[in-house]
Amino acid sequence: MQQLTLKAARVNAGYGQAEAAKLLNVTPKTLSFWENGKRFPTVDMVAKICELYHVCYDDIIFLPKASLKEN
């Protein structure tokens, strides 16, 4: 599987930001910070994100898409 940004993983799982934040028991602002690379989730939260989005840790890039360079 190609690696996905945190936002892409959420969208692919069919969740809006507010809905995903509620299911993860965080604020939408916190989830936005994670998706934009301003903050990073704890190890425990990463496990919850992976479970909710049905992805493996290795499949998620915890950086905003704009910061990734094209290969």
Biopython code that builds the backbone (N, CA, C, O; Angstrom):
import numpy as np
from Bio.PDB.StructureBuilder import StructureBuilder

atoms = [
    (1, "MET", "N", (0.844, -1.189, 0.000)),
    (1, "MET", "CA", (0.000, 0.000, 0.000)),
    (1, "MET", "C", (0.887, 1.248, 0.000)),
    (1, "MET", "O", (1.915, 1.300, 0.675)),
    (2, "GLN", "N", (0.470, 2.230, -0.758)),
    (2, "GLN", "CA", (1.172, 3.512, -0.774)),
    (2, "GLN", "C", (0.917, 4.239, 0.536)),
    (2, "GLN", "O", (-0.176, 4.150, 1.096)),
    (3, "GLN", "N", (1.914, 4.954, 1.027)),
    (3, "GLN", "CA", (1.736, 5.687, 2.267)),
    (3, "GLN", "C", (0.774, 6.845, 2.057)),
    (3, "GLN", "O", (0.732, 7.460, 0.992)),
    (4, "LEU", "N", (0.003, 7.123, 3.099)),
    (4, "LEU", "CA", (-1.005, 8.175, 3.073)),
    (4, "LEU", "C", (-0.717, 9.203, 4.142)),
    (4, "LEU", "O", (-0.177, 8.878, 5.199)),
    (5, "THR", "N", (-1.079, 10.448, 3.867)),
    (5, "THR", "CA", (-1.051, 11.431, 4.935)),
    (5, "THR", "C", (-2.158, 11.075, 5.917)),
    (5, "THR", "O", (-3.065, 10.311, 5.591)),
    (6, "LEU", "N", (-2.079, 11.624, 7.098)),
    (6, "LEU", "CA", (-3.110, 11.363, 8.106)),
    (6, "LEU", "C", (-4.480, 11.804, 7.593)),
    (6, "LEU", "O", (-5.476, 11.112, 7.806)),
    (7, "LYS", "N", (-4.531, 12.939, 6.926)),
    (7, "LYS", "CA", (-5.805, 13.423, 6.376)),
    (7, "LYS", "C", (-6.333, 12.466, 5.313)),
    (7, "LYS", "O", (-7.522, 12.144, 5.311)),
    (8, "ALA", "N", (-5.470, 12.009, 4.415)),
    (8, "ALA", "CA", (-5.904, 11.087, 3.366)),
    (8, "ALA", "C", (-6.414, 9.781, 3.962)),
    (8, "ALA", "O", (-7.391, 9.215, 3.471)),
    (9, "ALA", "N", (-5.766, 9.300, 5.012)),
    (9, "ALA", "CA", (-6.223, 8.074, 5.672)),
    (9, "ALA", "C", (-7.621, 8.277, 6.249)),
    (9, "ALA", "O", (-8.474, 7.395, 6.149)),
    (10, "ARG", "N", (-7.855, 9.452, 6.856)),
    (10, "ARG", "CA", (-9.183, 9.761, 7.406)),
    (10, "ARG", "C", (-10.232, 9.818, 6.312)),
    (10, "ARG", "O", (-11.302, 9.221, 6.429)),
    (11, "VAL", "N", (-9.919, 10.538, 5.250)),
    (11, "VAL", "CA", (-10.876, 10.684, 4.144)),
    (11, "VAL", "C", (-11.161, 9.329, 3.503)),
    (11, "VAL", "O", (-12.314, 9.017, 3.206)),
    (12, "ASN", "N", (-10.128, 8.524, 3.289)),
    (12, "ASN", "CA", (-10.310, 7.190, 2.706)),
    (12, "ASN", "C", (-11.174, 6.293, 3.586)),
    (12, "ASN", "O", (-11.866, 5.405, 3.090)),
    (13, "ALA", "N", (-11.127, 6.535, 4.906)),
    (13, "ALA", "CA", (-11.945, 5.746, 5.831)),
    (13, "ALA", "C", (-13.384, 6.257, 5.874)),
    (13, "ALA", "O", (-14.248, 5.638, 6.495)),
    (14, "GLY", "N", (-13.641, 7.391, 5.210)),
    (14, "GLY", "CA", (-15.005, 7.903, 5.114)),
    (14, "GLY", "C", (-15.431, 8.813, 6.249)),
    (14, "GLY", "O", (-16.626, 8.986, 6.488)),
    (15, "TYR", "N", (-14.472, 9.398, 6.952)),
    (15, "TYR", "CA", (-14.797, 10.261, 8.087)),
    (15, "TYR", "C", (-14.515, 11.723, 7.778)),
    (15, "TYR", "O", (-13.510, 12.064, 7.155)),
    (16, "GLY", "N", (-15.422, 12.576, 8.226)),
    (16, "GLY", "CA", (-15.145, 14.002, 8.251)),
    (16, "GLY", "C", (-14.279, 14.282, 9.465)),
    (16, "GLY", "O", (-14.161, 13.446, 10.361)),
    (17, "GLN", "N", (-13.679, 15.454, 9.489)),
    (17, "GLN", "CA", (-12.772, 15.774, 10.585)),
    (17, "GLN", "C", (-13.488, 15.797, 11.933)),
    (17, "GLN", "O", (-12.971, 15.261, 12.914)),
    (18, "ALA", "N", (-14.657, 16.403, 11.995)),
    (18, "ALA", "CA", (-15.396, 16.486, 13.262)),
    (18, "ALA", "C", (-15.803, 15.101, 13.756)),
    (18, "ALA", "O", (-15.701, 14.804, 14.947)),
    (19, "GLU", "N", (-16.261, 14.262, 12.841)),
    (19, "GLU", "CA", (-16.686, 12.905, 13.215)),
    (19, "GLU", "C", (-15.511, 12.075, 13.721)),
    (19, "GLU", "O", (-15.619, 11.400, 14.745)),
    (20, "ALA", "N", (-14.397, 12.125, 13.009)),
    (20, "ALA", "CA", (-13.218, 11.364, 13.425)),
    (20, "ALA", "C", (-12.715, 11.852, 14.775)),
    (20, "ALA", "O", (-12.353, 11.049, 15.635)),
    (21, "ALA", "N", (-12.692, 13.169, 14.963)),
    (21, "ALA", "CA", (-12.246, 13.727, 16.243)),
    (21, "ALA", "C", (-13.114, 13.224, 17.385)),
    (21, "ALA", "O", (-12.607, 12.856, 18.445)),
    (22, "LYS", "N", (-14.414, 13.210, 17.168)),
    (22, "LYS", "CA", (-15.340, 12.733, 18.207)),
    (22, "LYS", "C", (-15.082, 11.263, 18.534)),
    (22, "LYS", "O", (-15.062, 10.877, 19.703)),
    (23, "LEU", "N", (-14.885, 10.453, 17.510)),
    (23, "LEU", "CA", (-14.634, 9.025, 17.723)),
    (23, "LEU", "C", (-13.293, 8.771, 18.414)),
    (23, "LEU", "O", (-13.129, 7.776, 19.121)),
    (24, "LEU", "N", (-12.338, 9.676, 18.203)),
    (24, "LEU", "CA", (-11.034, 9.558, 18.851)),
    (24, "LEU", "C", (-10.988, 10.263, 20.200)),
    (24, "LEU", "O", (-9.985, 10.202, 20.911)),
    (25, "ASN", "N", (-12.087, 10.933, 20.542)),
    (25, "ASN", "CA", (-12.206, 11.651, 21.813)),
    (25, "ASN", "C", (-11.183, 12.790, 21.926)),
    (25, "ASN", "O", (-10.563, 12.993, 22.970)),
    (26, "VAL", "N", (-11.028, 13.523, 20.818)),
    (26, "VAL", "CA", (-10.196, 14.716, 20.789)),
    (26, "VAL", "C", (-11.003, 15.822, 20.109)),
    (26, "VAL", "O", (-12.050, 15.560, 19.517)),
    (27, "THR", "N", (-10.519, 17.041, 20.197)),
    (27, "THR", "CA", (-11.200, 18.139, 19.524)),
    (27, "THR", "C", (-10.836, 18.142, 18.036)),
    (27, "THR", "O", (-9.776, 17.651, 17.649)),
    (28, "PRO", "N", (-11.722, 18.698, 17.208)),
    (28, "PRO", "CA", (-11.365, 18.832, 15.791)),
    (28, "PRO", "C", (-10.078, 19.639, 15.597)),
    (28, "PRO", "O", (-9.316, 19.381, 14.665)),
    (29, "LYS", "N", (-9.838, 20.606, 16.469)),
    (29, "LYS", "CA", (-8.616, 21.409, 16.373)),
    (29, "LYS", "C", (-7.379, 20.538, 16.598)),
    (29, "LYS", "O", (-6.380, 20.683, 15.894)),
    (30, "THR", "N", (-7.446, 19.636, 17.576)),
    (30, "THR", "CA", (-6.331, 18.723, 17.827)),
    (30, "THR", "C", (-6.073, 17.850, 16.609)),
    (30, "THR", "O", (-4.926, 17.678, 16.194)),
    (31, "LEU", "N", (-7.130, 17.302, 16.040)),
    (31, "LEU", "CA", (-6.978, 16.460, 14.854)),
    (31, "LEU", "C", (-6.394, 17.277, 13.695)),
    (31, "LEU", "O", (-5.555, 16.780, 12.944)),
    (32, "SER", "N", (-6.831, 18.504, 13.555)),
    (32, "SER", "CA", (-6.283, 19.391, 12.528)),
    (32, "SER", "C", (-4.787, 19.622, 12.734)),
    (32, "SER", "O", (-4.017, 19.604, 11.773)),
    (33, "PHE", "N", (-4.379, 19.838, 13.971)),
    (33, "PHE", "CA", (-2.951, 20.019, 14.272)),
    (33, "PHE", "C", (-2.162, 18.783, 13.863)),
    (33, "PHE", "O", (-1.082, 18.902, 13.284)),
    (34, "TRP", "N", (-2.684, 17.609, 14.156)),
    (34, "TRP", "CA", (-2.007, 16.371, 13.764)),
    (34, "TRP", "C", (-1.905, 16.268, 12.253)),
    (34, "TRP", "O", (-0.849, 15.929, 11.718)),
    (35, "GLU", "N", (-3.005, 16.560, 11.563)),
    (35, "GLU", "CA", (-3.029, 16.432, 10.111)),
    (35, "GLU", "C", (-2.106, 17.440, 9.430)),
    (35, "GLU", "O", (-1.609, 17.184, 8.333)),
    (36, "ASN", "N", (-1.878, 18.567, 10.066)),
    (36, "ASN", "CA", (-1.025, 19.605, 9.490)),
    (36, "ASN", "C", (0.402, 19.565, 10.016)),
    (36, "ASN", "O", (1.206, 20.436, 9.684)),
    (37, "GLY", "N", (0.726, 18.574, 10.826)),
    (37, "GLY", "CA", (2.080, 18.404, 11.334)),
    (37, "GLY", "C", (2.495, 19.433, 12.367)),
    (37, "GLY", "O", (3.686, 19.600, 12.630)),
    (38, "LYS", "N", (1.525, 20.128, 12.959)),
    (38, "LYS", "CA", (1.845, 21.118, 13.992)),
    (38, "LYS", "C", (2.061, 20.449, 15.346)),
    (38, "LYS", "O", (2.788, 20.960, 16.198)),
    (39, "ARG", "N", (1.431, 19.320, 15.526)),
    (39, "ARG", "CA", (1.590, 18.478, 16.717)),
    (39, "ARG", "C", (1.481, 17.035, 16.252)),
    (39, "ARG", "O", (1.049, 16.754, 15.134)),
    (40, "PHE", "N", (1.881, 16.129, 17.134)),
    (40, "PHE", "CA", (1.824, 14.717, 16.781)),
    (40, "PHE", "C", (1.099, 13.932, 17.866)),
    (40, "PHE", "O", (1.245, 14.236, 19.049)),
    (41, "PRO", "N", (0.324, 12.933, 17.479)),
    (41, "PRO", "CA", (-0.412, 12.134, 18.465)),
    (41, "PRO", "C", (0.527, 11.262, 19.295)),
    (41, "PRO", "O", (1.636, 10.938, 18.870)),
    (42, "THR", "N", (0.063, 10.892, 20.478)),
    (42, "THR", "CA", (0.816, 9.978, 21.329)),
    (42, "THR", "C", (0.794, 8.575, 20.706)),
    (42, "THR", "O", (0.008, 8.295, 19.801)),
    (43, "VAL", "N", (1.652, 7.725, 21.199)),
    (43, "VAL", "CA", (1.711, 6.351, 20.701)),
    (43, "VAL", "C", (0.360, 5.656, 20.883)),
    (43, "VAL", "O", (-0.105, 4.955, 19.984)),
    (44, "ASP", "N", (-0.262, 5.847, 22.034)),
    (44, "ASP", "CA", (-1.577, 5.240, 22.276)),
    (44, "ASP", "C", (-2.613, 5.746, 21.275)),
    (44, "ASP", "O", (-3.443, 4.980, 20.785)),
    (45, "MET", "N", (-2.553, 7.049, 20.977)),
    (45, "MET", "CA", (-3.513, 7.630, 20.045)),
    (45, "MET", "C", (-3.253, 7.146, 18.621)),
    (45, "MET", "O", (-4.194, 6.959, 17.849)),
    (46, "VAL", "N", (-1.999, 6.946, 18.274)),
    (46, "VAL", "CA", (-1.680, 6.413, 16.947)),
    (46, "VAL", "C", (-2.342, 5.049, 16.766)),
    (46, "VAL", "O", (-2.882, 4.755, 15.699)),
    (47, "ALA", "N", (-2.302, 4.230, 17.790)),
    (47, "ALA", "CA", (-2.948, 2.912, 17.720)),
    (47, "ALA", "C", (-4.447, 3.053, 17.487)),
    (47, "ALA", "O", (-5.026, 2.298, 16.706)),
    (48, "LYS", "N", (-5.081, 4.015, 18.159)),
    (48, "LYS", "CA", (-6.518, 4.253, 17.979)),
    (48, "LYS", "C", (-6.819, 4.756, 16.568)),
    (48, "LYS", "O", (-7.804, 4.352, 15.951)),
    (49, "ILE", "N", (-5.966, 5.633, 16.071)),
    (49, "ILE", "CA", (-6.139, 6.159, 14.710)),
    (49, "ILE", "C", (-6.046, 5.023, 13.703)),
    (49, "ILE", "O", (-6.883, 4.913, 12.807)),
    (50, "CYS", "N", (-5.039, 4.186, 13.846)),
    (50, "CYS", "CA", (-4.859, 3.060, 12.930)),
    (50, "CYS", "C", (-6.070, 2.137, 12.949)),
    (50, "CYS", "O", (-6.526, 1.679, 11.902)),
    (51, "GLU", "N", (-6.579, 1.871, 14.124)),
    (51, "GLU", "CA", (-7.756, 1.006, 14.248)),
    (51, "GLU", "C", (-8.975, 1.656, 13.599)),
    (51, "GLU", "O", (-9.699, 1.002, 12.848)),
    (52, "LEU", "N", (-9.202, 2.928, 13.882)),
    (52, "LEU", "CA", (-10.365, 3.628, 13.339)),
    (52, "LEU", "C", (-10.303, 3.735, 11.821)),
    (52, "LEU", "O", (-11.311, 3.536, 11.142)),
    (53, "TYR", "N", (-9.127, 4.048, 11.285)),
    (53, "TYR", "CA", (-8.978, 4.258, 9.846)),
    (53, "TYR", "C", (-8.669, 2.976, 9.090)),
    (53, "TYR", "O", (-8.598, 2.993, 7.861)),
    (54, "HIS", "N", (-8.485, 1.868, 9.795)),
    (54, "HIS", "CA", (-8.177, 0.563, 9.186)),
    (54, "HIS", "C", (-6.896, 0.615, 8.353)),
    (54, "HIS", "O", (-6.853, 0.165, 7.208)),
    (55, "VAL", "N", (-5.864, 1.172, 8.963)),
    (55, "VAL", "CA", (-4.549, 1.240, 8.323)),
    (55, "VAL", "C", (-3.485, 0.813, 9.321)),
    (55, "VAL", "O", (-3.713, 0.820, 10.531)),
    (56, "CYS", "N", (-2.332, 0.446, 8.806)),
    (56, "CYS", "CA", (-1.187, 0.122, 9.652)),
    (56, "CYS", "C", (-0.376, 1.395, 9.892)),
    (56, "CYS", "O", (-0.409, 2.327, 9.090)),
    (57, "TYR", "N", (0.337, 1.417, 10.983)),
    (57, "TYR", "CA", (1.189, 2.562, 11.304)),
    (57, "TYR", "C", (2.131, 2.897, 10.151)),
    (57, "TYR", "O", (2.325, 4.068, 9.829)),
    (58, "ASP", "N", (2.707, 1.889, 9.540)),
    (58, "ASP", "CA", (3.662, 2.088, 8.453)),
    (58, "ASP", "C", (3.032, 2.708, 7.212)),
    (58, "ASP", "O", (3.744, 3.197, 6.335)),
    (59, "ASP", "N", (1.704, 2.692, 7.129)),
    (59, "ASP", "CA", (1.009, 3.240, 5.967)),
    (59, "ASP", "C", (0.680, 4.724, 6.115)),
    (59, "ASP", "O", (0.222, 5.352, 5.160)),
    (60, "ILE", "N", (0.909, 5.294, 7.306)),
    (60, "ILE", "CA", (0.560, 6.686, 7.551)),
    (60, "ILE", "C", (1.812, 7.553, 7.619)),
    (60, "ILE", "O", (2.804, 7.199, 8.256)),
    (61, "ILE", "N", (1.738, 8.684, 6.954)),
    (61, "ILE", "CA", (2.790, 9.691, 7.034)),
    (61, "ILE", "C", (2.244, 10.791, 7.944)),
    (61, "ILE", "O", (1.230, 11.414, 7.632)),
    (62, "PHE", "N", (2.907, 11.024, 9.049)),
    (62, "PHE", "CA", (2.428, 12.028, 9.996)),
    (62, "PHE", "C", (3.001, 13.409, 9.687)),
    (62, "PHE", "O", (3.533, 14.090, 10.564)),
    (63, "LEU", "N", (2.880, 13.803, 8.428)),
    (63, "LEU", "CA", (3.301, 15.119, 7.978)),
    (63, "LEU", "C", (2.243, 15.649, 7.014)),
    (63, "LEU", "O", (1.541, 14.862, 6.378)),
    (64, "PRO", "N", (2.122, 16.950, 6.898)),
    (64, "PRO", "CA", (1.166, 17.483, 5.921)),
    (64, "PRO", "C", (1.635, 17.193, 4.501)),
    (64, "PRO", "O", (2.838, 17.135, 4.244)),
    (65, "LYS", "N", (0.710, 17.014, 3.594)),
    (65, "LYS", "CA", (1.021, 16.684, 2.205)),
    (65, "LYS", "C", (1.943, 17.725, 1.574)),
    (65, "LYS", "O", (2.825, 17.374, 0.790)),
    (66, "ALA", "N", (1.750, 18.993, 1.904)),
    (66, "ALA", "CA", (2.545, 20.062, 1.300)),
    (66, "ALA", "C", (4.033, 19.947, 1.642)),
    (66, "ALA", "O", (4.876, 20.475, 0.917)),
    (67, "SER", "N", (4.356, 19.266, 2.733)),
    (67, "SER", "CA", (5.771, 19.165, 3.130)),
    (67, "SER", "C", (6.474, 17.975, 2.471)),
    (67, "SER", "O", (7.687, 17.816, 2.609)),
    (68, "LEU", "N", (5.725, 17.152, 1.766)),
    (68, "LEU", "CA", (6.311, 15.967, 1.132)),
    (68, "LEU", "C", (6.850, 16.337, -0.241)),
    (68, "LEU", "O", (6.205, 17.064, -0.996)),
    (69, "LYS", "N", (8.021, 15.838, -0.555)),
    (69, "LYS", "CA", (8.614, 16.092, -1.868)),
    (69, "LYS", "C", (8.211, 14.990, -2.823)),
    (69, "LYS", "O", (8.092, 13.828, -2.435)),
    (70, "GLU", "N", (8.005, 15.359, -4.060)),
    (70, "GLU", "CA", (7.694, 14.374, -5.094)),
    (70, "GLU", "C", (8.961, 13.601, -5.431)),
    (70, "GLU", "O", (10.043, 14.182, -5.514)),
    (71, "ASN", "N", (8.831, 12.297, -5.624)),
    (71, "ASN", "CA", (9.980, 11.467, -6.011)),
    (71, "ASN", "C", (10.102, 11.399, -7.512)),
    (71, "ASN", "O", (11.010, 10.747, -8.028)),
]
sb = StructureBuilder()
sb.init_structure("model")
sb.init_model(0)
sb.init_chain("A")
sb.init_seg("    ")
for serial, (resi, resn, name, xyz) in enumerate(atoms, 1):
    if name == "N":
        sb.init_residue(resn, " ", resi, " ")
    sb.init_atom(name, np.array(xyz, "f"), 0.0, 1.0, " ", f" {name:<3s}", serial, name[0])
structure = sb.get_structure()
